[in-house]
């Protein structure tokens, strides 16, 4: 009764697929992957010094001339 066998996990997987469907599970997987990537990028940005942050946007704009930098302002 300690651990589940491979058959238990296959039955659980089959039930989950039957309930949610493969398309919904694919969307959940891609959303979760995007969230993890965003978290990693945020952690990477938090560990860089302030000097590197100021120089990074200028280098990105000069490298790709098709990129447009837009700042969004909220209405009061």
C-alpha positions in Angstrom: 0.0 0.0 0.0 3.1 2.2 0.0 3.5 3.2 -3.7 1.5 3.0 -6.8 2.4 0.7 -9.7 2.6 1.8 -13.3 -0.9 0.5 -13.9 -2.3 2.8 -11.3 -0.7 5.8 -12.9 -1.9 4.8 -16.4 -5.4 4.5 -15.2 -5.2 7.9 -13.5 -3.8 9.4 -16.7 -6.5 7.8 -18.8 -9.2 9.3 -16.5 -7.6 12.8 -16.6 -7.5 12.7 -20.4 -11.1 11.6 -20.6 -12.2 14.4 -18.3 -10.2 17.3 -19.7 -9.4 16.2 -23.2 -6.1 16.4 -25.0 -6.5 19.9 -26.4 -7.2 21.4 -22.9 -4.3 19.5 -21.4 -2.0 20.8 -24.2 -3.1 24.4 -23.5 -2.5 23.9 -19.8 1.0 22.5 -20.5 1.9 25.4 -22.8 0.6 28.0 -20.2 2.5 26.3 -17.5 5.7 26.3 -19.6 5.3 30.0 -20.4 4.8 30.8 -16.7 7.9 28.9 -15.7 9.9 30.6 -18.4 8.6 34.0 -17.3 9.6 33.2 -13.7 13.1 32.2 -14.7 13.5 35.4 -16.8 12.3 37.4 -13.8 14.7 35.7 -11.5 17.5 36.3 -14.0 16.6 40.0 -14.2 16.5 40.4 -10.5 20.0 39.1 -10.0 21.7 41.4 -12.5 23.2 44.7 -11.3 21.4 48.0 -12.1 24.1 49.1 -14.6 23.5 46.1 -16.8 19.7 46.7 -16.8 20.2 50.2 -18.1 22.5 49.1 -20.9 20.4 46.0 -22.0 17.4 47.8 -23.7 19.7 50.1 -25.7 21.6 47.0 -27.0 18.4 45.2 -27.9 17.0 48.1 -29.9 20.2 48.7 -31.9 20.4 45.0 -32.7 16.9 44.7 -34.1 15.7 47.7 -36.1 12.2 46.2 -36.5 11.5 46.3 -32.7 9.3 49.1 -31.4 9.5 50.0 -27.8 6.2 51.1 -26.3 5.4 52.3 -22.8 1.9 51.8 -21.6 0.4 54.5 -19.3 -2.7 53.9 -17.2 -5.5 56.5 -17.2 -6.3 58.0 -13.8 
